[in-house]
Amino acid sequence: MIRAKGVDSVVICTGTLVAPDLVVTSAHCTDKTAGLLKDIEFVAGLNGTRFLANSGAAEVLRHPKLDHATGRGKFRYDVAVIRLGRPVPEERVQPINLMHSDAVLPAQAALIGYRSTDLKLLHGRFDCALSQTLWSTLVSSTCPASQGNSGGAMLAKTGQEWRLAGVIVAASQHDTTSFIVLLDQWLRDQVDAALRRQAKRSAKVQ
């Protein structure tokens, strides 16, 4: 879960740990938090009143193409990464791997996220049918998304492993359709950089 205290409200979203110090979420979850990084908190494994780890934000990077996109096409770049001020120990929470860039997206996937109406439990479905939209990097699903799901994970199963394939960014106001941004090279580059940072930290410890 991501809790972001803005100028006039508290934003509740979902985020996915993809490296010990990096969380992927939706960019619009950071809109009201400009200049307030100290008030962004990532809480891993929240279940009731218990959680596995938490950390504040040291930096937020939004997709570089977001500000230049318009209309519904803006959804394609509604992603951001949060660099955590304190890396999450891997023995406590294992970051999820990304779906390989050359892998074929399955017909069904899992949509996972928290809900603003039920902040204590992670919700999800593993039978969400996917459909292509007008844009190659944006897919839709008939599994509904609710407030709080923004930034949540779309997981695709590769063999026996669930991998991150996309980020939930929007829900249709007219039906139960949800929209998911697929991983692009910018996002993969951010994860690669975070994994290199972790490798350097591990080398220093040894």
C-alpha positions, -999 to 999 in steps of 0.1 A, spaced: 0 0 0 11 36 -7 -1 63 16 6 98 2 -3 129 22 -11 157 -2 -19 194 2 -55 188 11 -60 150 13 -45 116 18 -41 95 -13 -43 57 -10 -29 36 -38 -12 3 -44 25 -2 -53 47 -32 -62 81 -38 -48 104 -46 -78 138 -41 -61 147 -36 -25 146 1 -28 121 6 -57 83 5 -59 62 8 -91 29 26 -89 6 49 -109 19 84 -116 -14 100 -107 -10 87 -71 19 112 -68 1 143 -82 -8 159 -49 25 151 -32 49 173 -51 75 186 -26 61 163 1 83 132 -3 86 128 34 49 121 35 49 93 10 50 59 27 52 24 13 38 -4 35 46 -39 24 24 -69 32 -3 -50 51 -27 -76 65 -51 -62 91 -29 -42 115 3 -61 108 28 -55 80 61 -68 69 81 -36 62 77 1 55 97 30 42 94 66 32 103 79 -3 136 94 -12 127 102 -48 97 99 -72 102 96 -109 72 98 -132 73 86 -168 91 112 -189 63 111 -216 34 117 -192 34 155 -193 33 156 -231 5 130 -236 -31 141 -240 -66 125 -237 -70 89 -230 -36 83 -245 -22 98 -212 -30 65 -195 -2 49 -214 24 68 -194 6 70 -160 33 51 -142 60 62 -117 87 46 -95 93 55 -59 129 51 -47 126 42 -10 147 60 16 153 26 33 157 -6 12 133 -34 22 154 -64 35 150 -92 10 147 -118 38 116 -99 49 99 -91 15 111 -106 -18 107 -82 -48 87 -95 -77 103 -102 -110 92 -85 -142 77 -104 -171 103 -109 -198 101 -83 -225 99 -110 -252 72 -130 -234 37 -133 -249 10 -117 -228 -15 -144 -218 -53 -142 -224 -58 -140 -186 -39 -124 -158 -42 -115 -121 -52 -80 -109 -41 -72 -74 -46 -41 -52 -58 -25 -20 -92 -8 -18 -99 26 -1 -130 10 14 -111 -19 29 -75 -8 37 -66 -38 58 -66 -65 31 -51 -70 -3 -77 -79 -29 -73 -97 -62 -86 -119 -89 -66 -144 -109 -90 -149 -138 -91 -115 -155 -95 -116 -192 -74 -91 -212 -82 -72 -243 -61 -49 -265 -70 -12 -267 -61 13 -294 -26 15 -280 -1 -14 -279 11 -5 -244 -24 -3 -228 -48 -33 -222 -82 -35 -206 -99 -61 -185 -135 -68 -174 -123 -73 -139 -133 -41 -121 -109 -17 -105 -120 3 -75 -105 34 -57 -72 24 -42 -64 -1 -69 -44 25 -88 -8 15 -91 -18 -21 -84 -2 -51 -101 -12 -70 -132 5 -104 -128 11 -129 -156 20 -165 -149 52 -178 -165 57 -214 -157 51 -217 -120 60 -180 -113 38 -150 -112 56 -119 -127 47 -83 -129 33 -75 -164 16 -42 -159 3 -15 -137 -34 -7 -130 -40 30 -139 -77 36 -144 -113 23 -144 -141 31 -168 -169 53 -153 -195 36 -176 -188 -1 -169 -165 -24 -150 -136 -21 -173 -101 -15 -159 -71 -3 -178 -35 -15 -173 -3 -1 -186 22 -27 -198 58 -25 -188 79 -4 -212 117 1 -216 117 32 -194 103 12 -165 126 -17 -171 156 7 -171 145 20 -137 143 -15 -123 177 -24 -138 193 6 -121 177 -3 -88 191 -39 -90 226 -25 -98 223 -3 -66 214 -33 -46 244 -53 -60 267 -25 -49 252 -25 -14 256 -62 -12 292 -60 -24 300 -35 4 285 -57 30 307 -86 19 
